Amino acid sequence: MATHPQGRAQPRAIAAKLIELAHARVDERGRWSSAARVLEFQRTMRLLGEQIQPRSRLLELGATSTLYTTALARRGHRMTVVSTRQAYLQKARRELNEHALADQVRLIFLPTLGALPMQTLAHFDAVLIFEPLLHLLDDDERRRMAGEAVRLLRNDGHIIVHFFPPASGYIRALKLAETHPDQIDEATIDRVFESHILSSEDTAGALQFEAEVYLSLDEVTELFASLGVEFQDAQSLNGIAARREAEFLELGDESPRLFEVCRDLLEQSSRDPEIIATGDRAAWVGRKVRRH
């Protein structure tokens, strides 16, 4: 059967349009918008389904939301969750009790993630680090946290982390400058480019937000490689829909067939280095290597 050239071109045209949409403008709330959160959650849960065996023993470090804790407990995983936020733990206890999941989840409060209280031999099947690599600004703190994660991970177990690549961080900083020109000055932008850190302490006004650190794919890989964890996979979670997640998800209602095509394109392009660099939040997967 002959292949029509325009048939081959159609997916490319759709991809080009999505990329145009993704970078045409950045919504004011960036990844904090609900649509961005929904897309990140959907794609992270799909990734976890591929990497984690049923009824695994999971360690979630630095949790700030009950979103993944509850969803993974519902899937039958046995979880230990360590958080530096008492408010999160209180909310988690309520939700887990409401859904009869409290017996599957152990909740631990610690002021820091660099010295975990578990002294047993490594036994977790996977460690999930969804927030710490986004907000731990100090190199030594990140390394101590990563070291504790690896210490408690069994051989051949997986580490799954979220991170913000630098190019995505620059986009976020520039958007803040656009929406809050009286708060973000030239010096603030310069510091983001020099330090890969965006902090409200560096702003000219009273704008408040949690500080962010932007790490490249190579930096994340090197951090864990030095601890005996080999790289397995990396992908952008928001991908070509970054900063236009609401429009992307609305395609599911407006044109289900087109949405299927676009979702496939997002998935297929998510491992492209350029998409990882500019697609907002990204995920990294590593495997702990056996040490003889």
N, C-alpha and C positions, 0 to 999 in steps of 0.2 A: 504494500500500500504506500502510495506517495505521501510524503510529509509536506504539508503546506508551510512555506516560510513564515507566513503571518501567524500560524499556530505556534511555531517555535518562539516567535518574538513576543507573543502575548504575555507569558510569565515574566519576561524581562521588562516589558513595559510596566507591568503591575509593580514589580520590584522597584523600578526607577521611581514610580509615583509614590510608593511607600517611603522610600528614602527621602524624597523631596518633602513629604509630609512630616517625617520625623525631624528634619532639621530646619524646616521653614520657620518655626517659632518654638519657643520653650514656654510651657505653661508656668504660671507663677509659683506653684507649689512643687514643681519638679517631681522627683520620685515619691514625695509624700502624698501626692494625690491618690485618691482611692483606686483609680483605674491602674495606676502604676503598681500599686500594692497587689491588686488582684492578679495582674499579669506575672509579677515576680513570684507570687505564691503558686500559681498554676504551674509555672515552668520549673520552679524549685521542687515541688512535689513530684513532678514527672521525673526529674533527675534523681531524686531520692529513691523512687520506685525502681529505677534502673540499677542503682548502686548498692542498695541495702536489701538484704534477705528478709523474708517475713519473720516477725517476732524476734527482731534483733535487740541487742542491748545497746542503747544509745546514750551518749553524753552530749548534752546541749550546753555550751558555754556562753555566758554573757547574755542570756535571753532578756529581751525587753518587751516582748509581745507574747501572748498566749497562742497566737495563730498556729505556729508549727507544733508547739507542745501538745495542744489538744488534738490536732489532726493526726499526729503520729501515734499518740496513745490510742486513738480510735482505731487505727490500723493494727493494733495489737502489739506494738513495740513496748519494751520495758525501758523506761527512761529515767535518767538522773539529770536534773536541770540545776545549773549553778548560775545565780544571778547576783549582781551587785545592787539590785534595786528592790527594796522592800515592797514598794507599791505593786510591782509586777508579781511578786510571790503571793501577795494577798489576793490579787485578782485571779491568779492561777489556781490557788486553793479553792476559791469559790466555784470557778468553772469546772474544775475536775470533780469536785463533789457533786455539782449539779448533774453531771453526765456520768456519774458512777465510774470515774476513771482514776480516782485518787490512789487506789492500790497499785496502779501501774507506774506511777510517777513519784520519784523522790525529789523534793525541792530543798535546795541548800542556799542560804544567803552567805556571801562573803564580800568583804569590802574591796578585795582585789582578786584577780584571776591568776596571779603569779605563784600561788602556793595553795594547791587544793588539798583538802583534808584526807582524801582517800589514800591510804597507804598500802592497799592490797596490790597484788600483782596485776599487771595490765590485763584487762578482760573485756573492755568495751569493743563491740563490733564496728562501731563508727562514732566519730566525734563531729558534731555540727557546730560551726563557728560562724554565725550569721551577722553579728553586730560588732564584735571586738576589733576586727581588722578595719572597720570603717571609722572607729572612734578612738582607738588607743594611739595617742600621738607619739609616744616615746618608743624608740627602737628597742630598748632593753625590756620595757614592759611587754611589747609584742612578742619578743623572743621567749620571755619567761612563760607567758601564757601558752605559746605554741609548744614549748617544751613540756609543760604539764599535760597538754592534750595528747602528745605523742607518748608520754610515759604511761598513760592510762589506756592506750589503744593496743589491742592485741596485734600480733604479727599478721600481716596481710589485711588488717582492718583499714577502713577508709576514713579520710578526713575530708569534709566538704565545707568550704568557706565561701563567704560573700566578700567582695571587695569593690572599691571604686577606682577605676583606672584614672591616671592623671588628666588625660584629655577630657574625660567626662567631668572631672572636677573643675577644669577651666570653664567649661560651658556653664556649669552651675554657678560659679562665681560671677561670670559675666551677666547671667540672668539676674542675680541679686543686684548687681550694679544698675541694670536696666530698670528693675522694679523699685529699688530703693536708692536712687542716686544721691540722696542726702546722707545716706548711711555708709555707703561703700565708696571709698575714694581711690585714687590712683595708687597710693601706697598699699592699700589692702590687696588690690589686684596683683601688684608686684610681689607681695609676700606669698600669695597663692602660687604663682609661677615659680618662685625660688624655693619654697619649702614644701610644696604639695600639701599644705594644710590650710583649711578654711576655718577660721575661728571668729566668733562674735567679739572676742577680746581685741581683734585687730580692726574692727569697724570704727567708723568715726562717730557713730551715734549710739542709740540705745537698743538697736536690733539684737535680739537674743535667739540663738539656735545652738544645737549641740555641735561641737567642733567635729570636723571631718578630716581624715587623712586619706590621701590618694596614692595607691600603690600600683605599680605596673605588674603585668603578668609575670615578668621575669623576677621581680622582687618577691612576689608571693612564692614562686617556685623555689627561689634560692633560700628563703626563710625556712621552708620545710625540708628541702633537700639536705641542709646542714644538720637536720635532726633525724635523718634516716627515712624520709618519706619521699617517694618518687612520684613525679607528675603523671597523672592519668588522663585528665581532660580539663578543658576550660571552655566556657561559653558565656556570651552575653545573655542576661535574662530578659532585658527589655528589647534588646536587638534593634532591628530597623524600625520598631515602633516606639523607640525611646522618646519621651517627652510628648508623644501623641498617642498614649495608650488608650485614652477614652475613645478617640476616633477609631482606633484599630479594633477595639472590642465591640463598638457599635456596629461594625460590619457584620458581626454574627447575627444581628437582628435584621439589618437592612438587606443583606445579600449573603445568605449562608454559603452558597457555592463559591462566591468570591472570597469570603472569609476563609474557607478551607484552603484555597490556593495561597492566600496571603500568610496564613498560619504556617503552611509548609515552607514558604519562602523564609519566614522568620527563623524557623528551626534549621533549615539548610544553611543559612548564612550566619548563624549565631556563633560559629567557631572561627569565622574569618577574623584575623587579627585587627583589621581596621574597625570591624563592627564591635569587637570586644573593647577596643580603645575608646570608642565614642558612644557606646550603647548604654551608658549609665551603669547600673549595678551589674556585676558579673559574678560567675560562680567558678570555683576551682576545685578539682578533685585530685587527691593524692592517695597513695597506698603505702602503708608502713612495710618496709623491707625487713625480712628476717635477718637478724644479726647472729652470726655464729661465734 
